[in-house]
Amino acid sequence: MTDAPLISVVMAAYNGGALIGDTIASVLAQTLPDFELVVVDDCSTDDTLARLREVEDPRVRVIATPCNGGPVVARNLAFAAARGRFIVGLDQDDLCHPARFAVQHAFLAANPHVVLVASAVDILKAGAISGPRAPFHTSPALIDWRLQLGNPLVWSSVMFRAEAARRLDVFEQVDRLYAEDFDLYHRLARFGALARIDTPLATYRIHPGGASQRYTARMEQSAAAVLAQPYTDLFGADAPRAAHLVLHHFTGGVPVLCRDTLAEVGRLVAVVHGHFMATRRPDAADLALILAEYARLWWRLGDACVRSGTLSRADVVALCPAGLAQHPRSRMRSATSLLIGTGRALASRLKRA
């Protein structure tokens, strides 16, 4: 291939021989054929490299590293070798739907102010595919709001403008390992809007060998470091703690252990939300989406607390941020959560006694 392709897919590969063949097949089946796939094999110890070299398609470029440097280093090498005007992110175990490249490229062509577009994703777990998770309807403003509280986008669903990424000092930062995509989104947002197509264009595979399952603690630590930077202006020296609480509980949905912690989480999110409202000034349609997502995340956490037995439903209702309506899904689950939580709270008291 002598001419530069329109699109470059960048992929880091390490010991993915069992799944990478399906991933590559999903790329080669794209309806928009003007692309290259740049795969960096990070010194795999299984048959990954051999499988890659068996692919007989000139659009697939394989780079083998002499030693293992980790996924960020491998992805940086892939990006450095990429020649396309648009970059597609893809992990070795995820799948592209056939029209993904065509749909995302058309979106970016029609929206020059958007620097990156992701998509909703289907979930593949234990051989079964389920539909996308909430939120189901987004806008660039909602994506921007969610970016202040955690990672709203799946790496294997993104396409972005190469010229913007090449303006960065480094493509992905090694010290943000397992949250390097979240960090990249924050830095790319300086050059334009981030958007999401709410139709699934990729399939995200959940399996025991996936990084998101194996390195959860490190991922959260790195993501908290990303958020701590913008949080410094809001919380000063408390920014690292604030970032951890917001990510772990509000975004992660992990129940708190006491009423005071839920109150603190609510206060922190309210400060972030208030700052966003004052600086971004979303219109009525965007505000409706933001408040719906705010409510969903708050009541998801509330349900988790009630179900775990750490708090009562009255506590959650009393500490709900002002003006935030109770989420309909939480109302449907509240009776069940109350029964489960009461039983767990009673069991905990009996154990202590």
C-alpha positions as CSV (number, residue, x, y, z in Angstrom):
1,M,0.0,0.0,0.0
2,T,1.7,3.2,-1.1
3,D,-1.0,5.8,-0.5
4,A,-1.8,6.8,3.0
5,P,-5.1,5.3,4.1
6,L,-8.1,7.3,5.4
7,I,-8.2,5.4,8.7
8,S,-5.6,3.8,10.9
9,V,-6.7,1.2,13.5
10,V,-4.2,1.0,16.4
11,M,-4.0,-2.1,18.5
12,A,-1.7,-3.4,21.2
13,A,-1.5,-7.2,21.3
14,Y,-0.2,-9.4,24.1
15,N,-1.0,-13.1,24.5
16,G,-4.3,-12.7,22.7
17,G,-4.1,-15.6,20.3
18,A,-7.4,-17.1,21.4
19,L,-9.4,-14.1,20.5
20,I,-7.4,-11.8,18.2
21,G,-8.4,-13.7,15.0
22,D,-12.1,-12.7,15.5
23,T,-11.1,-9.1,16.2
24,I,-9.1,-8.8,13.0
25,A,-11.8,-10.5,11.0
26,S,-14.3,-7.9,12.2
27,V,-11.9,-5.1,11.0
28,L,-11.4,-6.7,7.6
29,A,-15.2,-7.0,7.2
30,Q,-15.7,-3.2,7.3
31,T,-17.9,-1.7,4.6
32,L,-15.5,1.2,4.4
33,P,-12.3,-0.5,3.1
34,D,-9.9,2.5,3.1
35,F,-8.0,1.6,6.3
36,E,-4.9,0.1,7.7
37,L,-4.6,-2.0,10.9
38,V,-1.4,-1.4,12.8
39,V,-0.9,-4.1,15.4
40,V,2.0,-4.1,17.8
41,D,2.7,-7.5,19.3
42,D,4.2,-6.7,22.7
43,C,6.5,-9.8,22.9
44,S,3.7,-12.3,23.4
45,T,4.6,-15.7,24.8
46,D,1.7,-17.5,23.1
47,D,0.9,-17.8,19.4
48,T,-0.4,-14.3,18.9
49,L,2.5,-13.1,16.7
50,A,2.2,-16.3,14.5
51,R,-1.5,-15.7,14.1
52,L,-0.9,-12.1,13.1
53,R,1.7,-13.1,10.5
54,E,-0.8,-15.5,9.0
55,V,-3.2,-12.7,8.0
56,E,-2.9,-12.3,4.2
57,D,-4.1,-8.7,3.8
58,P,-1.8,-5.9,2.9
59,R,-3.8,-3.5,5.1
60,V,-2.6,-5.3,8.2
61,R,0.8,-4.2,9.4
62,V,2.4,-6.1,12.2
63,I,5.2,-4.7,14.4
64,A,6.9,-7.1,16.9
65,T,8.7,-5.5,19.9
66,P,11.9,-7.1,21.1
67,C,10.8,-6.9,24.8
68,N,7.5,-6.4,26.7
69,G,6.9,-2.8,27.4
70,G,3.2,-2.9,28.4
71,P,0.0,-1.8,26.5
72,V,0.7,1.9,26.6
73,V,4.1,1.6,25.1
74,A,2.8,-0.8,22.4
75,R,-0.1,1.5,21.6
76,N,2.2,4.5,21.3
77,L,4.3,2.6,18.8
78,A,1.2,1.7,16.8
79,F,0.1,5.4,16.8
80,A,3.6,6.5,15.8
81,A,3.4,4.2,12.8
82,A,-0.2,5.1,11.8
83,R,-0.6,7.1,8.6
84,G,-4.3,7.7,8.5
85,R,-6.2,11.0,9.0
86,F,-8.5,9.3,11.4
87,I,-7.5,6.9,14.2
88,V,-9.6,4.0,15.5
89,G,-9.1,2.5,18.9
90,L,-9.5,-1.2,19.3
91,D,-8.4,-3.8,21.9
92,Q,-7.3,-7.3,20.8
93,D,-10.4,-9.0,22.2
94,D,-13.2,-6.6,21.1
95,L,-15.2,-6.6,17.8
96,C,-16.2,-4.0,15.3
97,H,-19.6,-4.0,13.6
98,P,-19.4,-4.0,9.8
99,A,-20.5,-0.3,9.3
100,R,-18.5,1.1,12.2
101,F,-15.8,2.9,10.2
102,A,-18.3,4.3,7.6
103,V,-20.7,5.6,10.2
104,Q,-18.1,7.2,12.5
105,H,-16.2,8.8,9.6
106,A,-19.4,10.2,8.2
107,F,-20.2,11.7,11.6
108,L,-16.8,13.4,11.9
109,A,-17.0,14.7,8.3
110,A,-20.4,16.2,9.1
111,N,-19.3,17.7,12.5
112,P,-15.9,19.4,12.1
113,H,-16.1,20.8,15.7
114,V,-16.0,17.2,17.0
115,V,-12.5,15.8,17.6
116,L,-13.6,12.3,18.8
117,V,-16.6,10.2,18.4
118,A,-17.3,7.0,20.2
119,S,-20.3,4.7,20.0
120,A,-22.5,2.7,22.3
121,V,-21.4,-0.9,22.6
122,D,-23.0,-4.3,22.9
123,I,-21.6,-6.5,25.7
124,L,-20.3,-10.0,25.1
125,K,-20.0,-12.1,28.2
126,A,-20.0,-15.9,28.7
127,G,-20.9,-16.3,25.0
128,A,-24.1,-14.2,25.3
129,I,-24.5,-10.7,23.8
130,S,-26.5,-8.1,25.7
131,G,-27.4,-4.5,24.6
132,P,-25.8,-1.3,25.6
133,R,-25.7,-0.1,29.2
134,A,-27.1,3.3,30.3
135,P,-27.0,6.1,29.4
136,F,-28.9,5.3,26.2
137,H,-29.2,8.8,24.9
138,T,-26.2,11.3,24.9
139,S,-25.0,14.6,23.6
140,P,-21.5,16.1,23.6
141,A,-22.6,18.2,26.6
142,L,-23.5,15.0,28.5
143,I,-20.3,13.3,27.5
144,D,-18.4,16.4,28.7
145,W,-20.3,16.3,32.1
146,R,-19.6,12.6,32.5
147,L,-15.9,13.2,31.7
148,Q,-15.7,15.3,34.9
149,L,-16.8,12.3,37.0
150,G,-15.3,9.2,35.3
151,N,-14.7,7.6,31.9
152,P,-17.9,7.6,29.8
153,L,-16.4,6.0,26.7
154,V,-15.3,2.6,25.6
155,W,-11.8,2.7,24.0
156,S,-12.7,0.1,21.4
157,S,-15.5,2.3,20.2
158,V,-13.6,5.5,19.5
159,M,-12.5,7.3,16.3
160,F,-10.7,10.6,16.5
161,R,-8.8,13.0,14.3
162,A,-5.1,12.1,14.0
163,E,-4.1,15.8,13.6
164,A,-5.4,16.6,17.0
165,A,-3.7,13.6,18.7
166,R,-0.4,14.5,17.0
167,R,-0.6,17.9,18.7
168,L,-0.2,16.2,22.1
169,D,3.2,15.9,23.7
170,V,2.7,12.2,24.0
171,F,-0.1,10.0,22.7
172,E,-0.8,8.0,25.8
173,Q,0.9,8.5,29.2
174,V,2.6,5.5,30.8
175,D,1.8,6.7,34.3
176,R,-1.9,6.6,33.5
177,L,-1.8,2.8,32.9
178,Y,-5.3,1.2,32.5
179,A,-6.8,4.7,32.5
180,E,-4.7,5.9,29.6
181,D,-7.8,6.3,27.4
182,F,-9.6,8.4,30.0
183,D,-6.5,10.6,30.2
184,L,-6.3,10.9,26.4
185,Y,-10.0,12.0,26.2
186,H,-9.3,14.8,28.7
187,R,-6.4,16.0,26.7
188,L,-8.1,15.7,23.3
189,A,-11.1,17.7,24.6
190,R,-8.9,20.8,24.5
191,F,-9.1,20.7,20.7
192,G,-12.8,20.0,20.2
193,A,-16.0,18.3,21.3
194,L,-16.3,14.6,22.2
195,A,-19.4,12.9,21.1
196,R,-21.0,9.4,21.1
197,I,-23.2,7.7,18.5
198,D,-25.9,6.0,20.6
199,T,-26.2,3.0,18.2
200,P,-23.8,0.2,19.0
201,L,-21.0,0.0,16.5
202,A,-18.7,-2.3,18.5
203,T,-18.9,-5.3,20.9
204,Y,-17.1,-5.1,24.1
205,R,-16.0,-8.5,25.4
206,I,-16.0,-9.1,29.2
207,H,-13.8,-12.1,30.2
208,P,-11.5,-13.1,33.0
209,G,-8.4,-12.2,31.0
210,G,-9.5,-8.7,30.2
211,A,-7.5,-5.8,31.7
212,S,-10.7,-4.2,33.1
213,Q,-11.3,-7.4,35.1
214,R,-7.7,-8.1,36.2
215,Y,-6.5,-4.6,37.1
216,T,-9.5,-2.8,38.6
217,A,-7.6,-1.3,41.5
218,R,-4.8,0.1,39.3
219,M,-7.4,1.4,36.8
220,E,-9.2,3.3,39.5
221,Q,-5.9,4.7,40.9
222,S,-4.9,6.0,37.5
223,A,-8.3,7.4,36.8
224,A,-8.3,9.2,40.1
225,A,-5.0,10.7,39.2
226,V,-6.5,12.0,36.0
227,L,-9.5,13.6,37.8
228,A,-7.3,15.0,40.6
229,Q,-5.8,17.5,38.1
230,P,-9.0,19.4,37.2
231,Y,-10.3,18.9,40.8
232,T,-7.4,20.8,42.2
233,D,-9.1,24.1,41.3
234,L,-12.2,23.0,43.1
235,F,-10.9,21.1,46.1
236,G,-7.3,22.1,46.6
237,A,-5.2,19.7,48.6
238,D,-8.3,17.4,49.0
239,A,-8.5,16.8,45.2
240,P,-7.0,13.2,45.3
241,R,-9.4,12.1,48.0
242,A,-12.3,13.8,46.2
243,A,-11.4,12.1,43.0
244,H,-11.3,8.7,44.7
245,L,-14.6,9.1,46.4
246,V,-16.4,10.3,43.3
247,L,-14.9,7.5,41.1
248,H,-15.3,4.7,43.6
249,H,-18.8,5.5,44.9
250,F,-20.7,7.8,42.6
251,T,-19.4,6.6,39.3
252,G,-18.4,3.1,40.4
253,G,-21.6,2.5,42.3
254,V,-19.8,0.9,45.3
255,P,-21.9,1.4,48.5
256,V,-20.6,3.7,51.2
257,L,-20.2,2.5,54.8
258,C,-21.9,5.4,56.6
259,R,-24.2,8.3,56.2
260,D,-21.4,10.9,56.5
261,T,-19.6,9.4,53.5
262,L,-22.7,9.5,51.4
263,A,-23.2,13.1,52.4
264,E,-19.6,13.9,51.4
265,V,-19.9,12.1,48.1
266,G,-23.1,14.1,47.4
267,R,-21.4,17.4,48.3
268,L,-18.4,16.7,46.1
269,V,-20.5,15.8,43.0
270,A,-22.7,18.8,43.6
271,V,-19.6,21.1,43.5
272,V,-18.4,19.5,40.3
273,H,-21.9,19.7,38.8
274,G,-22.2,23.4,39.9
275,H,-18.9,24.3,38.3
276,F,-19.9,22.6,35.1
277,M,-23.2,24.4,34.9
278,A,-21.5,27.8,35.6
279,T,-18.8,27.3,33.0
280,R,-20.5,25.3,30.2
281,R,-24.0,26.6,30.4
282,P,-25.8,23.7,28.7
283,D,-29.1,24.4,26.9
284,A,-32.4,22.9,28.0
285,A,-32.1,19.7,26.1
286,D,-28.6,19.0,27.3
287,L,-29.6,19.9,30.9
288,A,-32.4,17.4,30.8
289,L,-30.0,14.6,29.7
290,I,-27.5,15.7,32.4
291,L,-30.0,15.7,35.2
292,A,-31.4,12.3,34.1
293,E,-27.9,10.8,34.2
294,Y,-27.2,12.6,37.5
295,A,-30.3,11.0,39.0
296,R,-29.5,7.6,37.5
297,L,-26.1,7.5,39.1
298,W,-27.2,8.9,42.5
299,W,-30.1,6.4,42.8
300,R,-27.9,3.5,41.6
301,L,-25.6,4.3,44.5
302,G,-28.5,4.7,46.8
303,D,-29.9,1.3,45.9
304,A,-26.5,-0.3,46.4
305,C,-26.3,1.3,49.9
306,V,-29.8,0.1,50.9
307,R,-29.2,-3.4,49.5
308,S,-25.9,-3.7,51.3
309,G,-27.6,-2.7,54.6
310,T,-25.2,0.2,55.3
311,L,-27.9,2.9,54.9
312,S,-31.7,3.2,55.1
313,R,-33.8,4.3,52.2
314,A,-34.7,7.4,54.3
315,D,-31.0,8.3,54.5
316,V,-30.6,8.1,50.7
317,V,-33.7,10.2,50.2
318,A,-32.7,12.8,52.8
319,L,-29.2,13.2,51.3
320,C,-30.4,13.4,47.7
321,P,-29.0,16.5,46.0
322,A,-31.5,19.4,45.9
323,G,-33.7,19.4,42.8
324,L,-32.8,15.9,41.7
325,A,-35.8,13.7,41.1
326,Q,-35.8,10.1,42.2
327,H,-34.9,7.9,39.3
328,P,-37.9,5.8,38.1
329,R,-35.8,2.6,38.0
330,S,-34.9,3.1,41.6
331,R,-38.6,3.5,42.6
332,M,-39.3,0.1,41.0
333,R,-36.4,-1.5,42.9
334,S,-36.8,0.3,46.3
335,A,-39.1,-2.3,47.9
336,T,-36.8,-5.2,47.0
337,S,-33.7,-3.2,48.0
338,L,-35.4,-2.4,51.4
339,L,-36.1,-6.1,52.1
340,I,-32.6,-7.2,51.1
341,G,-30.9,-4.3,53.0
342,T,-32.9,-4.8,56.2
343,G,-32.0,-8.5,56.2
344,R,-28.3,-7.7,55.7
345,A,-28.3,-5.0,58.4
346,L,-29.9,-7.4,60.8
347,A,-27.4,-10.1,60.0
348,S,-24.6,-7.6,60.6
349,R,-25.9,-6.6,64.0
350,L,-26.4,-10.2,65.1
351,K,-22.8,-11.0,64.0
352,R,-21.4,-8.1,66.0
353,A,-23.5,-9.2,69.0
